[in-house]
Amino acid sequence: MTPAAATTGFPANTRFALTLLWLAGLLIAGWAISQRLELSGDLRKFMPAQAEPEAGTNEQAARAAWESEVVAWFA
């Protein structure tokens, strides 16, 4: 008995057949999942909806405050 067969209890041919059976099962499962899975690069599905239609006003107010501060430095 070879050392590998002594530890697993299966001869090499049986281990090889089980390995091929396992790989075939993985291939079938991967194919089945790929038929139902839709991949896209559009990440907007994961982003929260925009709460207010005028969301740019906060950005505009921050920019105006920063610009007035910069002008005050150089005045």
CHARMM internal coordinates of N, CA and C (Angstrom, degrees):
IC EDIT
DIST 1 N 1 CA 1.4332
DIST 1 CA 1 C 1.5315
ANGL 1 N 1 CA 1 C 108.65
DIST 1 C 2 N 1.3422
ANGL 1 CA 1 C 2 N 116.42
DIHE 1 N 1 CA 1 C 2 N 133.77
DIST 2 N 2 CA 1.4669
ANGL 1 C 2 N 2 CA 120.03
DIHE 1 CA 1 C 2 N 2 CA 179.78
DIST 2 CA 2 C 1.5229
ANGL 2 N 2 CA 2 C 109.82
DIHE 1 C 2 N 2 CA 2 C -77.51
DIST 2 C 3 N 1.3125
ANGL 2 CA 2 C 3 N 117.96
DIHE 2 N 2 CA 2 C 3 N 158.66
DIST 3 N 3 CA 1.4731
ANGL 2 C 3 N 3 CA 119.87
DIHE 2 CA 2 C 3 N 3 CA -178.99
DIST 3 CA 3 C 1.5271
ANGL 3 N 3 CA 3 C 113.18
DIHE 2 C 3 N 3 CA 3 C -59.58
DIST 3 C 4 N 1.3510
ANGL 3 CA 3 C 4 N 118.95
DIHE 3 N 3 CA 3 C 4 N -38.31
DIST 4 N 4 CA 1.4589
ANGL 3 C 4 N 4 CA 120.29
DIHE 3 CA 3 C 4 N 4 CA -179.76
DIST 4 CA 4 C 1.5250
ANGL 4 N 4 CA 4 C 111.26
DIHE 3 C 4 N 4 CA 4 C -66.67
DIST 4 C 5 N 1.3142
ANGL 4 CA 4 C 5 N 116.68
DIHE 4 N 4 CA 4 C 5 N -41.58
DIST 5 N 5 CA 1.4615
ANGL 4 C 5 N 5 CA 120.24
DIHE 4 CA 4 C 5 N 5 CA 179.72
DIST 5 CA 5 C 1.5221
ANGL 5 N 5 CA 5 C 110.52
DIHE 4 C 5 N 5 CA 5 C -68.55
DIST 5 C 6 N 1.3163
ANGL 5 CA 5 C 6 N 116.59
DIHE 5 N 5 CA 5 C 6 N -31.16
DIST 6 N 6 CA 1.4577
ANGL 5 C 6 N 6 CA 119.47
DIHE 5 CA 5 C 6 N 6 CA -179.83
DIST 6 CA 6 C 1.5268
ANGL 6 N 6 CA 6 C 111.02
DIHE 5 C 6 N 6 CA 6 C -68.88
DIST 6 C 7 N 1.3399
ANGL 6 CA 6 C 7 N 117.95
DIHE 6 N 6 CA 6 C 7 N -32.26
DIST 7 N 7 CA 1.4619
ANGL 6 C 7 N 7 CA 119.88
DIHE 6 CA 6 C 7 N 7 CA -178.43
DIST 7 CA 7 C 1.5201
ANGL 7 N 7 CA 7 C 112.53
DIHE 6 C 7 N 7 CA 7 C -83.29
DIST 7 C 8 N 1.3342
ANGL 7 CA 7 C 8 N 118.04
DIHE 7 N 7 CA 7 C 8 N -32.48
DIST 8 N 8 CA 1.4628
ANGL 7 C 8 N 8 CA 119.89
DIHE 7 CA 7 C 8 N 8 CA -177.05
DIST 8 CA 8 C 1.5148
ANGL 8 N 8 CA 8 C 112.58
DIHE 7 C 8 N 8 CA 8 C -95.43
DIST 8 C 9 N 1.2979
ANGL 8 CA 8 C 9 N 117.80
DIHE 8 N 8 CA 8 C 9 N -27.47
DIST 9 N 9 CA 1.4477
ANGL 8 C 9 N 9 CA 120.49
DIHE 8 CA 8 C 9 N 9 CA -177.89
DIST 9 CA 9 C 1.5137
ANGL 9 N 9 CA 9 C 113.64
DIHE 8 C 9 N 9 CA 9 C 87.35
DIST 9 C 10 N 1.3322
ANGL 9 CA 9 C 10 N 118.78
DIHE 9 N 9 CA 9 C 10 N -3.28
DIST 10 N 10 CA 1.4556
ANGL 9 C 10 N 10 CA 122.53
DIHE 9 CA 9 C 10 N 10 CA 179.60
DIST 10 CA 10 C 1.5167
ANGL 10 N 10 CA 10 C 109.36
DIHE 9 C 10 N 10 CA 10 C -115.39
DIST 10 C 11 N 1.3328
ANGL 10 CA 10 C 11 N 117.93
DIHE 10 N 10 CA 10 C 11 N 142.25
DIST 11 N 11 CA 1.4650
ANGL 10 C 11 N 11 CA 119.87
DIHE 10 CA 10 C 11 N 11 CA 173.80
DIST 11 CA 11 C 1.5325
ANGL 11 N 11 CA 11 C 110.38
DIHE 10 C 11 N 11 CA 11 C -69.92
DIST 11 C 12 N 1.3119
ANGL 11 CA 11 C 12 N 116.01
DIHE 11 N 11 CA 11 C 12 N 164.91
DIST 12 N 12 CA 1.4660
ANGL 11 C 12 N 12 CA 122.01
DIHE 11 CA 11 C 12 N 12 CA -175.41
DIST 12 CA 12 C 1.5213
ANGL 12 N 12 CA 12 C 112.11
DIHE 11 C 12 N 12 CA 12 C -59.19
DIST 12 C 13 N 1.3239
ANGL 12 CA 12 C 13 N 118.29
DIHE 12 N 12 CA 12 C 13 N -39.75
DIST 13 N 13 CA 1.4664
ANGL 12 C 13 N 13 CA 120.74
DIHE 12 CA 12 C 13 N 13 CA -178.79
DIST 13 CA 13 C 1.5234
ANGL 13 N 13 CA 13 C 110.91
DIHE 12 C 13 N 13 CA 13 C -63.84
DIST 13 C 14 N 1.3180
ANGL 13 CA 13 C 14 N 117.54
DIHE 13 N 13 CA 13 C 14 N -39.18
DIST 14 N 14 CA 1.4618
ANGL 13 C 14 N 14 CA 121.61
DIHE 13 CA 13 C 14 N 14 CA -179.86
DIST 14 CA 14 C 1.5341
ANGL 14 N 14 CA 14 C 110.29
DIHE 13 C 14 N 14 CA 14 C -68.85
DIST 14 C 15 N 1.3317
ANGL 14 CA 14 C 15 N 116.69
DIHE 14 N 14 CA 14 C 15 N -42.30
DIST 15 N 15 CA 1.4652
ANGL 14 C 15 N 15 CA 120.01
DIHE 14 CA 14 C 15 N 15 CA 177.63
DIST 15 CA 15 C 1.5251
ANGL 15 N 15 CA 15 C 110.98
DIHE 14 C 15 N 15 CA 15 C -62.68
DIST 15 C 16 N 1.3300
ANGL 15 CA 15 C 16 N 117.09
DIHE 15 N 15 CA 15 C 16 N -40.41
DIST 16 N 16 CA 1.4532
ANGL 15 C 16 N 16 CA 121.56
DIHE 15 CA 15 C 16 N 16 CA 178.65
DIST 16 CA 16 C 1.5296
ANGL 16 N 16 CA 16 C 110.66
DIHE 15 C 16 N 16 CA 16 C -64.18
DIST 16 C 17 N 1.3183
ANGL 16 CA 16 C 17 N 117.13
DIHE 16 N 16 CA 16 C 17 N -43.75
DIST 17 N 17 CA 1.4667
ANGL 16 C 17 N 17 CA 121.19
DIHE 16 CA 16 C 17 N 17 CA 179.03
DIST 17 CA 17 C 1.5303
ANGL 17 N 17 CA 17 C 110.70
DIHE 16 C 17 N 17 CA 17 C -64.35
DIST 17 C 18 N 1.3260
ANGL 17 CA 17 C 18 N 117.60
DIHE 17 N 17 CA 17 C 18 N -40.94
DIST 18 N 18 CA 1.4612
ANGL 17 C 18 N 18 CA 120.32
DIHE 17 CA 17 C 18 N 18 CA 178.22
DIST 18 CA 18 C 1.5317
ANGL 18 N 18 CA 18 C 111.14
DIHE 17 C 18 N 18 CA 18 C -66.12
DIST 18 C 19 N 1.3199
ANGL 18 CA 18 C 19 N 116.43
DIHE 18 N 18 CA 18 C 19 N -35.99
DIST 19 N 19 CA 1.4639
ANGL 18 C 19 N 19 CA 120.22
DIHE 18 CA 18 C 19 N 19 CA 177.34
DIST 19 CA 19 C 1.5204
ANGL 19 N 19 CA 19 C 110.68
DIHE 18 C 19 N 19 CA 19 C -64.62
DIST 19 C 20 N 1.3368
ANGL 19 CA 19 C 20 N 116.67
DIHE 19 N 19 CA 19 C 20 N -44.52
DIST 20 N 20 CA 1.4637
ANGL 19 C 20 N 20 CA 119.83
DIHE 19 CA 19 C 20 N 20 CA 177.84
DIST 20 CA 20 C 1.5268
ANGL 20 N 20 CA 20 C 111.50
DIHE 19 C 20 N 20 CA 20 C -64.43
DIST 20 C 21 N 1.3134
ANGL 20 CA 20 C 21 N 117.36
DIHE 20 N 20 CA 20 C 21 N -38.67
DIST 21 N 21 CA 1.4601
ANGL 20 C 21 N 21 CA 121.71
DIHE 20 CA 20 C 21 N 21 CA 177.54
DIST 21 CA 21 C 1.5306
ANGL 21 N 21 CA 21 C 110.37
DIHE 20 C 21 N 21 CA 21 C -63.79
DIST 21 C 22 N 1.3344
ANGL 21 CA 21 C 22 N 116.85
DIHE 21 N 21 CA 21 C 22 N -42.26
DIST 22 N 22 CA 1.4635
ANGL 21 C 22 N 22 CA 121.51
DIHE 21 CA 21 C 22 N 22 CA 178.11
DIST 22 CA 22 C 1.5269
ANGL 22 N 22 CA 22 C 110.79
DIHE 21 C 22 N 22 CA 22 C -62.76
DIST 22 C 23 N 1.3332
ANGL 22 CA 22 C 23 N 117.50
DIHE 22 N 22 CA 22 C 23 N -44.83
DIST 23 N 23 CA 1.4655
ANGL 22 C 23 N 23 CA 121.01
DIHE 22 CA 22 C 23 N 23 CA 179.16
DIST 23 CA 23 C 1.5243
ANGL 23 N 23 CA 23 C 111.30
DIHE 22 C 23 N 23 CA 23 C -64.72
DIST 23 C 24 N 1.3246
ANGL 23 CA 23 C 24 N 117.40
DIHE 23 N 23 CA 23 C 24 N -38.62
DIST 24 N 24 CA 1.4603
ANGL 23 C 24 N 24 CA 120.19
DIHE 23 CA 23 C 24 N 24 CA 177.04
DIST 24 CA 24 C 1.5315
ANGL 24 N 24 CA 24 C 110.32
DIHE 23 C 24 N 24 CA 24 C -63.80
DIST 24 C 25 N 1.3206
ANGL 24 CA 24 C 25 N 117.11
DIHE 24 N 24 CA 24 C 25 N -39.55
DIST 25 N 25 CA 1.4590
ANGL 24 C 25 N 25 CA 120.64
DIHE 24 CA 24 C 25 N 25 CA 177.10
DIST 25 CA 25 C 1.5250
ANGL 25 N 25 CA 25 C 111.78
DIHE 24 C 25 N 25 CA 25 C -63.48
DIST 25 C 26 N 1.3263
ANGL 25 CA 25 C 26 N 116.70
DIHE 25 N 25 CA 25 C 26 N -40.57
DIST 26 N 26 CA 1.4607
ANGL 25 C 26 N 26 CA 120.40
DIHE 25 CA 25 C 26 N 26 CA 177.39
DIST 26 CA 26 C 1.5264
ANGL 26 N 26 CA 26 C 111.51
DIHE 25 C 26 N 26 CA 26 C -64.74
DIST 26 C 27 N 1.3282
ANGL 26 CA 26 C 27 N 116.61
DIHE 26 N 26 CA 26 C 27 N -40.28
DIST 27 N 27 CA 1.4581
ANGL 26 C 27 N 27 CA 120.08
DIHE 26 CA 26 C 27 N 27 CA 178.22
DIST 27 CA 27 C 1.5242
ANGL 27 N 27 CA 27 C 111.57
DIHE 26 C 27 N 27 CA 27 C -64.13
DIST 27 C 28 N 1.3123
ANGL 27 CA 27 C 28 N 116.95
DIHE 27 N 27 CA 27 C 28 N -42.89
DIST 28 N 28 CA 1.4697
ANGL 27 C 28 N 28 CA 121.04
DIHE 27 CA 27 C 28 N 28 CA 179.09
DIST 28 CA 28 C 1.5275
ANGL 28 N 28 CA 28 C 110.22
DIHE 27 C 28 N 28 CA 28 C -65.08
DIST 28 C 29 N 1.3244
ANGL 28 CA 28 C 29 N 117.13
DIHE 28 N 28 CA 28 C 29 N -42.90
DIST 29 N 29 CA 1.4650
ANGL 28 C 29 N 29 CA 120.23
DIHE 28 CA 28 C 29 N 29 CA 178.66
DIST 29 CA 29 C 1.5348
ANGL 29 N 29 CA 29 C 110.68
DIHE 28 C 29 N 29 CA 29 C -64.55
DIST 29 C 30 N 1.3256
ANGL 29 CA 29 C 30 N 118.08
DIHE 29 N 29 CA 29 C 30 N -41.56
DIST 30 N 30 CA 1.4532
ANGL 29 C 30 N 30 CA 121.34
DIHE 29 CA 29 C 30 N 30 CA 177.43
DIST 30 CA 30 C 1.5121
ANGL 30 N 30 CA 30 C 112.25
DIHE 29 C 30 N 30 CA 30 C -63.32
DIST 30 C 31 N 1.3189
ANGL 30 CA 30 C 31 N 117.23
DIHE 30 N 30 CA 30 C 31 N -40.71
DIST 31 N 31 CA 1.4594
ANGL 30 C 31 N 31 CA 120.40
DIHE 30 CA 30 C 31 N 31 CA 177.46
DIST 31 CA 31 C 1.5185
ANGL 31 N 31 CA 31 C 110.68
DIHE 30 C 31 N 31 CA 31 C -64.83
DIST 31 C 32 N 1.3382
ANGL 31 CA 31 C 32 N 117.54
DIHE 31 N 31 CA 31 C 32 N -43.47
DIST 32 N 32 CA 1.4644
ANGL 31 C 32 N 32 CA 120.94
DIHE 31 CA 31 C 32 N 32 CA -179.78
DIST 32 CA 32 C 1.5299
ANGL 32 N 32 CA 32 C 111.23
DIHE 31 C 32 N 32 CA 32 C -63.32
DIST 32 C 33 N 1.3094
ANGL 32 CA 32 C 33 N 117.30
DIHE 32 N 32 CA 32 C 33 N -39.72
DIST 33 N 33 CA 1.4612
ANGL 32 C 33 N 33 CA 120.49
DIHE 32 CA 32 C 33 N 33 CA 179.05
DIST 33 CA 33 C 1.5241
ANGL 33 N 33 CA 33 C 110.46
DIHE 32 C 33 N 33 CA 33 C -68.88
DIST 33 C 34 N 1.3293
ANGL 33 CA 33 C 34 N 117.17
DIHE 33 N 33 CA 33 C 34 N -39.64
DIST 34 N 34 CA 1.4646
ANGL 33 C 34 N 34 CA 120.26
DIHE 33 CA 33 C 34 N 34 CA -178.33
DIST 34 CA 34 C 1.5246
ANGL 34 N 34 CA 34 C 111.56
DIHE 33 C 34 N 34 CA 34 C -65.92
DIST 34 C 35 N 1.3154
ANGL 34 CA 34 C 35 N 118.45
DIHE 34 N 34 CA 34 C 35 N -25.31
DIST 35 N 35 CA 1.4582
ANGL 34 C 35 N 35 CA 120.93
DIHE 34 CA 34 C 35 N 35 CA 178.19
DIST 35 CA 35 C 1.5239
ANGL 35 N 35 CA 35 C 111.74
DIHE 34 C 35 N 35 CA 35 C -72.16
DIST 35 C 36 N 1.3160
ANGL 35 CA 35 C 36 N 117.72
DIHE 35 N 35 CA 35 C 36 N -26.12
DIST 36 N 36 CA 1.4551
ANGL 35 C 36 N 36 CA 122.08
DIHE 35 CA 35 C 36 N 36 CA -176.55
DIST 36 CA 36 C 1.5256
ANGL 36 N 36 CA 36 C 113.72
DIHE 35 C 36 N 36 CA 36 C -104.85
DIST 36 C 37 N 1.3164
ANGL 36 CA 36 C 37 N 117.84
DIHE 36 N 36 CA 36 C 37 N -11.01
DIST 37 N 37 CA 1.4599
ANGL 36 C 37 N 37 CA 122.04
DIHE 36 CA 36 C 37 N 37 CA -174.20
DIST 37 CA 37 C 1.5208
ANGL 37 N 37 CA 37 C 110.43
DIHE 36 C 37 N 37 CA 37 C -94.25
DIST 37 C 38 N 1.3323
ANGL 37 CA 37 C 38 N 116.40
DIHE 37 N 37 CA 37 C 38 N 133.49
DIST 38 N 38 CA 1.4573
ANGL 37 C 38 N 38 CA 120.81
DIHE 37 CA 37 C 38 N 38 CA 177.51
DIST 38 CA 38 C 1.5223
ANGL 38 N 38 CA 38 C 108.07
DIHE 37 C 38 N 38 CA 38 C -116.03
DIST 38 C 39 N 1.3170
ANGL 38 CA 38 C 39 N 116.20
DIHE 38 N 38 CA 38 C 39 N 116.64
DIST 39 N 39 CA 1.4570
ANGL 38 C 39 N 39 CA 121.88
DIHE 38 CA 38 C 39 N 39 CA 179.56
DIST 39 CA 39 C 1.5205
ANGL 39 N 39 CA 39 C 109.47
DIHE 38 C 39 N 39 CA 39 C -105.13
DIST 39 C 40 N 1.3174
ANGL 39 CA 39 C 40 N 115.97
DIHE 39 N 39 CA 39 C 40 N 135.02
DIST 40 N 40 CA 1.4511
ANGL 39 C 40 N 40 CA 120.03
DIHE 39 CA 39 C 40 N 40 CA 175.10
DIST 40 CA 40 C 1.5207
ANGL 40 N 40 CA 40 C 108.67
DIHE 39 C 40 N 40 CA 40 C -146.57
DIST 40 C 41 N 1.2968
ANGL 40 CA 40 C 41 N 116.14
DIHE 40 N 40 CA 40 C 41 N 162.60
DIST 41 N 41 CA 1.4500
ANGL 40 C 41 N 41 CA 120.94
DIHE 40 CA 40 C 41 N 41 CA 179.75
DIST 41 CA 41 C 1.5197
ANGL 41 N 41 CA 41 C 112.64
DIHE 40 C 41 N 41 CA 41 C -93.21
DIST 41 C 42 N 1.3425
ANGL 41 CA 41 C 42 N 117.41
DIHE 41 N 41 CA 41 C 42 N 6.70
DIST 42 N 42 CA 1.4559
ANGL 41 C 42 N 42 CA 121.28
DIHE 41 CA 41 C 42 N 42 CA -177.43
DIST 42 CA 42 C 1.5208
ANGL 42 N 42 CA 42 C 109.54
DIHE 41 C 42 N 42 CA 42 C -83.85
DIST 42 C 43 N 1.3250
ANGL 42 CA 42 C 43 N 116.67
DIHE 42 N 42 CA 42 C 43 N 105.74
DIST 43 N 43 CA 1.4641
ANGL 42 C 43 N 43 CA 120.98
DIHE 42 CA 42 C 43 N 43 CA -178.51
DIST 43 CA 43 C 1.5217
ANGL 43 N 43 CA 43 C 112.39
DIHE 42 C 43 N 43 CA 43 C -89.55
DIST 43 C 44 N 1.3284
ANGL 43 CA 43 C 44 N 118.31
DIHE 43 N 43 CA 43 C 44 N 1.38
DIST 44 N 44 CA 1.4627
ANGL 43 C 44 N 44 CA 120.03
DIHE 43 CA 43 C 44 N 44 CA 179.19
DIST 44 CA 44 C 1.5211
ANGL 44 N 44 CA 44 C 111.67
DIHE 43 C 44 N 44 CA 44 C -65.53
DIST 44 C 45 N 1.3229
ANGL 44 CA 44 C 45 N 117.89
DIHE 44 N 44 CA 44 C 45 N -22.02
DIST 45 N 45 CA 1.4610
ANGL 44 C 45 N 45 CA 121.24
DIHE 44 CA 44 C 45 N 45 CA 177.53
DIST 45 CA 45 C 1.5196
ANGL 45 N 45 CA 45 C 111.38
DIHE 44 C 45 N 45 CA 45 C -64.09
DIST 45 C 46 N 1.3204
ANGL 45 CA 45 C 46 N 117.60
DIHE 45 N 45 CA 45 C 46 N -26.46
DIST 46 N 46 CA 1.4543
ANGL 45 C 46 N 46 CA 122.04
DIHE 45 CA 45 C 46 N 46 CA -176.79
DIST 46 CA 46 C 1.5290
ANGL 46 N 46 CA 46 C 112.69
DIHE 45 C 46 N 46 CA 46 C -96.24
DIST 46 C 47 N 1.3158
ANGL 46 CA 46 C 47 N 117.46
DIHE 46 N 46 CA 46 C 47 N -5.44
DIST 47 N 47 CA 1.4608
ANGL 46 C 47 N 47 CA 121.00
DIHE 46 CA 46 C 47 N 47 CA -178.33
DIST 47 CA 47 C 1.5226
ANGL 47 N 47 CA 47 C 109.32
DIHE 46 C 47 N 47 CA 47 C -90.58
DIST 47 C 48 N 1.3365
ANGL 47 CA 47 C 48 N 117.69
DIHE 47 N 47 CA 47 C 48 N 146.80
DIST 48 N 48 CA 1.4667
ANGL 47 C 48 N 48 CA 119.10
DIHE 47 CA 47 C 48 N 48 CA 177.61
DIST 48 CA 48 C 1.5240
ANGL 48 N 48 CA 48 C 110.70
DIHE 47 C 48 N 48 CA 48 C -68.93
DIST 48 C 49 N 1.3122
ANGL 48 CA 48 C 49 N 115.58
DIHE 48 N 48 CA 48 C 49 N 153.64
DIST 49 N 49 CA 1.4550
ANGL 48 C 49 N 49 CA 120.26
DIHE 48 CA 48 C 49 N 49 CA -179.94
DIST 49 CA 49 C 1.5231
ANGL 49 N 49 CA 49 C 109.36
DIHE 48 C 49 N 49 CA 49 C -68.60
DIST 49 C 50 N 1.3092
ANGL 49 CA 49 C 50 N 115.86
DIHE 49 N 49 CA 49 C 50 N 151.24
DIST 50 N 50 CA 1.4590
ANGL 49 C 50 N 50 CA 120.33
DIHE 49 CA 49 C 50 N 50 CA -179.74
DIST 50 CA 50 C 1.5307
ANGL 50 N 50 CA 50 C 107.81
DIHE 49 C 50 N 50 CA 50 C -72.93
DIST 50 C 51 N 1.3172
ANGL 50 CA 50 C 51 N 116.62
DIHE 50 N 50 CA 50 C 51 N 123.52
DIST 51 N 51 CA 1.4627
ANGL 50 C 51 N 51 CA 121.59
DIHE 50 CA 50 C 51 N 51 CA -172.95
DIST 51 CA 51 C 1.5192
ANGL 51 N 51 CA 51 C 112.30
DIHE 50 C 51 N 51 CA 51 C -72.23
DIST 51 C 52 N 1.3069
ANGL 51 CA 51 C 52 N 118.38
DIHE 51 N 51 CA 51 C 52 N -42.46
DIST 52 N 52 CA 1.4533
ANGL 51 C 52 N 52 CA 121.47
DIHE 51 CA 51 C 52 N 52 CA -176.42
DIST 52 CA 52 C 1.5222
ANGL 52 N 52 CA 52 C 109.07
DIHE 51 C 52 N 52 CA 52 C -123.83
DIST 52 C 53 N 1.3185
ANGL 52 CA 52 C 53 N 117.07
DIHE 52 N 52 CA 52 C 53 N 141.94
DIST 53 N 53 CA 1.4685
ANGL 52 C 53 N 53 CA 118.76
DIHE 52 CA 52 C 53 N 53 CA -177.20
DIST 53 CA 53 C 1.5211
ANGL 53 N 53 CA 53 C 112.84
DIHE 52 C 53 N 53 CA 53 C -68.20
DIST 53 C 54 N 1.3262
ANGL 53 CA 53 C 54 N 118.90
DIHE 53 N 53 CA 53 C 54 N -25.36
DIST 54 N 54 CA 1.4583
ANGL 53 C 54 N 54 CA 121.30
DIHE 53 CA 53 C 54 N 54 CA -179.44
DIST 54 CA 54 C 1.5281
ANGL 54 N 54 CA 54 C 110.40
DIHE 53 C 54 N 54 CA 54 C -103.21
DIST 54 C 55 N 1.3259
ANGL 54 CA 54 C 55 N 116.43
DIHE 54 N 54 CA 54 C 55 N 55.34
DIST 55 N 55 CA 1.4626
ANGL 54 C 55 N 55 CA 120.53
DIHE 54 CA 54 C 55 N 55 CA -176.44
DIST 55 CA 55 C 1.5225
ANGL 55 N 55 CA 55 C 111.91
DIHE 54 C 55 N 55 CA 55 C -70.15
DIST 55 C 56 N 1.3218
ANGL 55 CA 55 C 56 N 118.87
DIHE 55 N 55 CA 55 C 56 N -18.96
DIST 56 N 56 CA 1.4472
ANGL 55 C 56 N 56 CA 121.46
DIHE 55 CA 55 C 56 N 56 CA -178.92
DIST 56 CA 56 C 1.5197
ANGL 56 N 56 CA 56 C 113.69
DIHE 55 C 56 N 56 CA 56 C -75.57
DIST 56 C 57 N 1.3209
ANGL 56 CA 56 C 57 N 118.48
DIHE 56 N 56 CA 56 C 57 N -11.27
DIST 57 N 57 CA 1.4631
ANGL 56 C 57 N 57 CA 120.27
DIHE 56 CA 56 C 57 N 57 CA -176.80
DIST 57 CA 57 C 1.5250
ANGL 57 N 57 CA 57 C 111.26
DIHE 56 C 57 N 57 CA 57 C -66.20
DIST 57 C 58 N 1.3165
ANGL 57 CA 57 C 58 N 118.49
DIHE 57 N 57 CA 57 C 58 N -37.08
DIST 58 N 58 CA 1.4637
ANGL 57 C 58 N 58 CA 120.17
DIHE 57 CA 57 C 58 N 58 CA 177.90
DIST 58 CA 58 C 1.5266
ANGL 58 N 58 CA 58 C 110.37
DIHE 57 C 58 N 58 CA 58 C -63.97
DIST 58 C 59 N 1.3093
ANGL 58 CA 58 C 59 N 115.86
DIHE 58 N 58 CA 58 C 59 N -40.68
DIST 59 N 59 CA 1.4631
ANGL 58 C 59 N 59 CA 119.56
DIHE 58 CA 58 C 59 N 59 CA 178.64
DIST 59 CA 59 C 1.5239
ANGL 59 N 59 CA 59 C 110.35
DIHE 58 C 59 N 59 CA 59 C -65.78
DIST 59 C 60 N 1.3108
ANGL 59 CA 59 C 60 N 116.34
DIHE 59 N 59 CA 59 C 60 N -40.93
DIST 60 N 60 CA 1.4610
ANGL 59 C 60 N 60 CA 119.86
DIHE 59 CA 59 C 60 N 60 CA 179.52
DIST 60 CA 60 C 1.5274
ANGL 60 N 60 CA 60 C 110.72
DIHE 59 C 60 N 60 CA 60 C -66.10
DIST 60 C 61 N 1.3177
ANGL 60 CA 60 C 61 N 117.94
DIHE 60 N 60 CA 60 C 61 N -39.01
DIST 61 N 61 CA 1.4640
ANGL 60 C 61 N 61 CA 121.13
DIHE 60 CA 60 C 61 N 61 CA 179.08
DIST 61 CA 61 C 1.5311
ANGL 61 N 61 CA 61 C 110.22
DIHE 60 C 61 N 61 CA 61 C -66.06
DIST 61 C 62 N 1.3097
ANGL 61 CA 61 C 62 N 117.27
DIHE 61 N 61 CA 61 C 62 N -40.49
DIST 62 N 62 CA 1.4622
ANGL 61 C 62 N 62 CA 120.71
DIHE 61 CA 61 C 62 N 62 CA 178.94
DIST 62 CA 62 C 1.5206
ANGL 62 N 62 CA 62 C 110.57
DIHE 61 C 62 N 62 CA 62 C -65.30
DIST 62 C 63 N 1.3264
ANGL 62 CA 62 C 63 N 116.37
DIHE 62 N 62 CA 62 C 63 N -41.34
DIST 63 N 63 CA 1.4655
ANGL 62 C 63 N 63 CA 119.72
DIHE 62 CA 62 C 63 N 63 CA 179.34
DIST 63 CA 63 C 1.5353
ANGL 63 N 63 CA 63 C 110.49
DIHE 62 C 63 N 63 CA 63 C -65.42
DIST 63 C 64 N 1.3208
ANGL 63 CA 63 C 64 N 117.33
DIHE 63 N 63 CA 63 C 64 N -40.93
DIST 64 N 64 CA 1.4651
ANGL 63 C 64 N 64 CA 120.61
DIHE 63 CA 63 C 64 N 64 CA 179.97
DIST 64 CA 64 C 1.5284
ANGL 64 N 64 CA 64 C 110.50
DIHE 63 C 64 N 64 CA 64 C -65.11
DIST 64 C 65 N 1.3368
ANGL 64 CA 64 C 65 N 117.25
DIHE 64 N 64 CA 64 C 65 N -41.28
DIST 65 N 65 CA 1.4665
ANGL 64 C 65 N 65 CA 120.33
DIHE 64 CA 64 C 65 N 65 CA 178.61
DIST 65 CA 65 C 1.5225
ANGL 65 N 65 CA 65 C 110.53
DIHE 64 C 65 N 65 CA 65 C -64.61
DIST 65 C 66 N 1.3097
ANGL 65 CA 65 C 66 N 117.49
DIHE 65 N 65 CA 65 C 66 N -40.70
DIST 66 N 66 CA 1.4614
ANGL 65 C 66 N 66 CA 120.82
DIHE 65 CA 65 C 66 N 66 CA 179.85
DIST 66 CA 66 C 1.5205
ANGL 66 N 66 CA 66 C 110.24
DIHE 65 C 66 N 66 CA 66 C -66.01
DIST 66 C 67 N 1.3404
ANGL 66 CA 66 C 67 N 116.73
DIHE 66 N 66 CA 66 C 67 N -43.08
DIST 67 N 67 CA 1.4609
ANGL 66 C 67 N 67 CA 119.91
DIHE 66 CA 66 C 67 N 67 CA -179.65
DIST 67 CA 67 C 1.5223
ANGL 67 N 67 CA 67 C 111.07
DIHE 66 C 67 N 67 CA 67 C -64.66
DIST 67 C 68 N 1.3335
ANGL 67 CA 67 C 68 N 117.53
DIHE 67 N 67 CA 67 C 68 N -38.87
DIST 68 N 68 CA 1.4613
ANGL 67 C 68 N 68 CA 119.45
DIHE 67 CA 67 C 68 N 68 CA 178.66
DIST 68 CA 68 C 1.5273
ANGL 68 N 68 CA 68 C 110.36
DIHE 67 C 68 N 68 CA 68 C -67.02
DIST 68 C 69 N 1.3236
ANGL 68 CA 68 C 69 N 117.41
DIHE 68 N 68 CA 68 C 69 N -33.61
DIST 69 N 69 CA 1.4679
ANGL 68 C 69 N 69 CA 120.86
DIHE 68 CA 68 C 69 N 69 CA 177.76
DIST 69 CA 69 C 1.5205
ANGL 69 N 69 CA 69 C 110.32
DIHE 68 C 69 N 69 CA 69 C -68.11
DIST 69 C 70 N 1.3108
ANGL 69 CA 69 C 70 N 117.10
DIHE 69 N 69 CA 69 C 70 N -41.14
DIST 70 N 70 CA 1.4751
ANGL 69 C 70 N 70 CA 121.05
DIHE 69 CA 69 C 70 N 70 CA 178.90
DIST 70 CA 70 C 1.5208
ANGL 70 N 70 CA 70 C 109.93
DIHE 69 C 70 N 70 CA 70 C -65.61
DIST 70 C 71 N 1.3043
ANGL 70 CA 70 C 71 N 117.20
DIHE 70 N 70 CA 70 C 71 N -40.89
DIST 71 N 71 CA 1.4632
ANGL 70 C 71 N 71 CA 120.90
DIHE 70 CA 70 C 71 N 71 CA 178.67
DIST 71 CA 71 C 1.5169
ANGL 71 N 71 CA 71 C 109.76
DIHE 70 C 71 N 71 CA 71 C -63.97
DIST 71 C 72 N 1.3371
ANGL 71 CA 71 C 72 N 117.46
DIHE 71 N 71 CA 71 C 72 N -37.91
DIST 72 N 72 CA 1.4647
ANGL 71 C 72 N 72 CA 121.02
DIHE 71 CA 71 C 72 N 72 CA -179.97
DIST 72 CA 72 C 1.5269
ANGL 72 N 72 CA 72 C 110.50
DIHE 71 C 72 N 72 CA 72 C -65.86
DIST 72 C 73 N 1.3197
ANGL 72 CA 72 C 73 N 118.31
DIHE 72 N 72 CA 72 C 73 N -31.27
DIST 73 N 73 CA 1.4722
ANGL 72 C 73 N 73 CA 120.96
DIHE 72 CA 72 C 73 N 73 CA 178.96
DIST 73 CA 73 C 1.5214
ANGL 73 N 73 CA 73 C 111.22
DIHE 72 C 73 N 73 CA 73 C -65.65
DIST 73 C 74 N 1.3219
ANGL 73 CA 73 C 74 N 116.01
DIHE 73 N 73 CA 73 C 74 N -39.70
DIST 74 N 74 CA 1.4554
ANGL 73 C 74 N 74 CA 120.36
DIHE 73 CA 73 C 74 N 74 CA -173.77
DIST 74 CA 74 C 1.5211
ANGL 74 N 74 CA 74 C 112.87
DIHE 73 C 74 N 74 CA 74 C -97.15
DIST 74 C 75 N 1.3122
ANGL 74 CA 74 C 75 N 119.03
DIHE 74 N 74 CA 74 C 75 N 2.13
DIST 75 N 75 CA 1.4743
ANGL 74 C 75 N 75 CA 120.82
DIHE 74 CA 74 C 75 N 75 CA -178.08
DIST 75 CA 75 C 1.5116
ANGL 75 N 75 CA 75 C 111.50
DIHE 74 C 75 N 75 CA 75 C -82.49
END
COOR INIT
IC SEED 1 N 1 CA 1 C
IC BUILD
